């Protein structure tokens, strides 16, 4: 959960009556997001955890699923940004980035899918990035992670569509900035449009450029 796309998407879906469950490392920021959403009449609960810590993140997901038996949407919005070329990037940093940019999404999806499968419905959203399509050498780690996330979206969608579960990614090919085409509120609206699609019209990817 962050103050850009994350908060905008929380506002958009919260206005429709969803109880927003937010995950981030910084507990102080989570309390701030809760207050912001509460002022708008939106129910939200923040949970502090480092999603790069697979064991800790997995334990939190178990807790959330035990407390909430009706999770209908998972939105994985995390991203780690540490510029470096392929030949110079640090392996420990690269592995940490990969845990956030990709592995955490797999962990989260695997956690919520049993509940969604038993219900025969659900939505999994992944926030993608333009580096999955074209990337400068200096963004090797991010590009590899976002490319993997994009592949996850397509493979997961192929698995889940017959089960009544919609998997989709918005590949944001630009800098998120208020007042532009990449305004977080506009992007949030695109996720809502995807959520409202009927199964025969389900899209797996929207490239926002």
C-alpha positions as CSV (number, residue, x, y, z in Angstrom):
1,X,0.0,0.0,0.0
2,X,1.4,3.4,-1.0
3,X,0.2,6.9,-1.3
4,X,-0.1,6.9,-5.1
5,X,-1.9,4.1,-7.0
6,X,-2.6,2.1,-3.8
7,X,-4.5,4.9,-2.0
8,X,-6.3,5.9,-5.2
9,X,-7.5,2.3,-5.8
10,X,-8.5,2.0,-2.2
11,X,-10.6,5.1,-2.5
12,X,-12.2,3.9,-5.7
13,X,-13.2,0.5,-4.4
14,X,-13.9,1.8,-1.0
15,X,-16.6,4.1,-2.4
16,X,-18.3,1.0,-3.7
17,X,-18.5,-0.5,-0.2
18,X,-15.4,-2.6,0.0
19,X,-13.6,-3.0,3.3
20,X,-10.0,-2.3,2.3
21,X,-7.2,-4.4,3.8
22,X,-3.8,-2.7,3.4
23,X,-0.4,-4.2,3.7
24,X,2.8,-2.1,4.0
25,X,6.1,-2.1,5.9
26,X,5.5,1.3,7.6
27,X,2.9,1.1,10.3
28,X,2.8,4.9,10.7
29,X,1.9,5.4,7.1
30,X,-0.8,2.7,7.4
31,X,-2.4,4.6,10.3
32,X,-2.3,7.7,8.1
33,X,-4.0,5.9,5.2
34,X,-6.7,4.5,7.6
35,X,-7.4,8.1,8.8
36,X,-7.6,9.4,5.2
37,X,-10.0,6.7,4.2
38,X,-12.1,7.0,7.3
39,X,-12.6,10.7,6.6
40,X,-14.2,9.5,3.3
41,X,-16.4,7.0,5.1
42,X,-14.4,4.1,3.8
43,X,-13.6,1.1,6.1
44,X,-10.0,0.1,6.1
45,X,-7.5,-1.9,8.2
46,X,-3.7,-1.7,7.9
47,X,-1.3,-4.6,8.5
48,X,2.4,-3.9,8.8
49,X,4.7,-6.5,7.3
50,X,7.7,-6.7,4.9
51,X,6.4,-8.6,1.9
52,X,9.9,-9.4,1.0
53,X,10.0,-11.7,4.0
54,X,8.2,-14.7,2.6
55,X,7.5,-16.4,5.9
56,X,6.2,-13.2,7.6
57,X,4.1,-12.3,4.6
58,X,2.7,-15.8,4.4
59,X,1.8,-15.8,8.1
60,X,0.0,-12.5,7.7
61,X,-2.0,-13.8,4.7
62,X,-3.1,-16.8,6.8
63,X,-4.3,-14.4,9.5
64,X,-6.2,-12.2,7.0
65,X,-7.8,-15.3,5.4
66,X,-8.8,-16.6,8.8
67,X,-10.3,-13.3,9.8
68,X,-12.0,-12.6,6.5
69,X,-13.7,-15.4,4.8
70,X,-15.0,-13.3,1.9
71,X,-11.9,-11.8,0.3
72,X,-13.1,-11.1,-3.3
73,X,-10.2,-9.1,-4.6
74,X,-6.5,-9.4,-4.3
75,X,-4.5,-6.4,-5.6
76,X,-0.7,-6.8,-5.7
77,X,0.7,-3.3,-6.1
78,X,4.3,-3.6,-4.7
79,X,7.4,-2.6,-6.5
80,X,11.1,-2.3,-5.7
81,X,13.2,0.2,-7.6
82,X,17.0,-0.1,-7.5
83,X,18.6,1.1,-10.8
84,X,21.6,-1.0,-12.0
85,X,22.7,-2.6,-15.3
86,X,22.7,-6.4,-15.6
87,X,26.4,-6.6,-15.3
88,X,26.7,-4.4,-12.2
89,X,23.6,-5.1,-10.1
90,X,24.2,-6.6,-6.7
91,X,22.9,-10.2,-6.3
92,X,21.6,-9.6,-2.8
93,X,19.8,-6.4,-4.0
94,X,18.5,-8.2,-7.1
95,X,17.1,-11.1,-5.0
96,X,15.5,-8.7,-2.6
97,X,13.9,-6.8,-5.5
98,X,12.7,-10.1,-7.0
99,X,11.0,-11.1,-3.8
100,X,9.0,-7.8,-3.8
101,X,8.4,-7.4,-7.6
102,X,7.4,-11.0,-8.3
103,X,7.7,-13.6,-5.6
104,X,5.4,-11.8,-3.2
105,X,2.7,-11.8,-5.9
106,X,3.0,-15.6,-6.2
107,X,2.8,-16.0,-2.4
108,X,-0.3,-13.8,-2.2
109,X,-2.1,-15.5,-5.1
110,X,-1.4,-18.9,-3.8
111,X,-2.8,-17.8,-0.4
112,X,-6.1,-16.4,-1.7
113,X,-6.8,-18.9,-4.5
114,X,-8.2,-21.8,-2.3
115,X,-10.9,-19.5,-0.9
116,X,-11.7,-18.1,-4.4
117,X,-11.8,-21.6,-6.0
118,X,-14.2,-22.9,-3.4
119,X,-16.4,-19.9,-4.0
120,X,-16.1,-20.1,-7.7
121,X,-15.4,-16.4,-8.1
122,X,-12.8,-13.7,-7.3
123,X,-10.5,-11.2,-8.8
124,X,-6.7,-10.9,-8.8
125,X,-5.1,-7.7,-9.9
126,X,-1.4,-7.1,-10.5
127,X,0.0,-3.6,-11.1
128,X,2.5,-4.0,-14.0
129,X,5.0,-1.6,-15.5
130,X,6.3,-0.5,-18.9
131,X,9.7,-2.0,-18.1
132,X,8.1,-5.4,-18.8
133,X,7.8,-4.2,-22.5
134,X,10.9,-2.2,-23.0
135,X,13.6,-1.2,-20.5
136,X,16.9,0.7,-20.4
137,X,19.9,-1.2,-19.2
138,X,19.9,0.7,-16.0
139,X,16.6,-0.8,-14.9
140,X,17.5,-4.4,-15.2
141,X,16.2,-5.6,-11.9
142,X,12.9,-3.9,-12.2
143,X,12.4,-5.0,-15.8
144,X,13.1,-8.6,-14.9
145,X,10.6,-8.5,-12.0
146,X,7.9,-6.7,-14.0
147,X,8.4,-9.1,-17.0
148,X,8.0,-12.0,-14.6
149,X,4.9,-10.4,-13.1
150,X,3.4,-10.0,-16.6
151,X,4.0,-13.6,-17.3
152,X,2.4,-14.5,-14.0
153,X,-0.7,-12.6,-15.0
154,X,-1.1,-14.5,-18.2
155,X,-0.3,-17.9,-16.8
156,X,-2.5,-17.4,-13.8
157,X,-5.3,-16.0,-15.9
158,X,-5.2,-19.2,-18.1
159,X,-5.4,-21.3,-15.0
160,X,-8.1,-19.3,-13.2
161,X,-10.6,-18.2,-15.9
162,X,-12.2,-21.7,-16.1
163,X,-12.7,-21.5,-12.3
164,X,-14.6,-18.2,-12.5
165,X,-11.6,-16.1,-11.3
166,X,-10.6,-13.0,-13.2
167,X,-6.8,-12.2,-13.3
168,X,-5.7,-9.0,-14.9
169,X,-2.8,-6.6,-15.0
170,X,-2.6,-2.9,-15.9
171,X,0.8,-2.4,-17.4
172,X,1.5,1.3,-16.7
173,X,3.9,2.4,-19.4
174,X,4.7,5.9,-18.0
175,X,5.4,7.9,-14.9
176,X,2.5,8.0,-12.4
177,X,1.8,11.7,-11.8
178,X,-1.3,13.6,-10.8
179,X,-2.8,15.7,-13.5
180,X,-1.6,13.5,-16.4
181,X,-2.9,10.5,-18.2
182,X,-1.1,8.5,-15.5
183,X,-2.9,10.2,-12.7
184,X,-3.5,7.6,-9.9
185,X,-7.3,8.3,-9.9
186,X,-7.5,7.6,-13.6
187,X,-5.5,4.3,-13.2
188,X,-7.8,3.4,-10.3
189,X,-10.8,3.9,-12.6
190,X,-9.2,1.5,-15.1
191,X,-9.0,-1.2,-12.4
192,X,-12.6,-0.6,-11.5
193,X,-13.6,-1.0,-15.2
194,X,-11.7,-4.3,-15.3
195,X,-13.5,-5.4,-12.1
196,X,-16.9,-4.6,-13.6
197,X,-16.3,-6.7,-16.8
198,X,-18.5,-9.7,-17.4
199,X,-16.7,-13.1,-17.8
200,X,-17.1,-13.1,-21.6
201,X,-15.3,-9.7,-21.8
202,X,-12.5,-10.4,-19.3
203,X,-9.2,-8.8,-20.3
204,X,-6.0,-10.1,-18.9
205,X,-3.9,-7.0,-19.7
206,X,-4.4,-3.3,-20.3
207,X,-1.4,-1.4,-21.5
208,X,-1.8,2.1,-20.2
209,X,0.4,4.4,-22.3
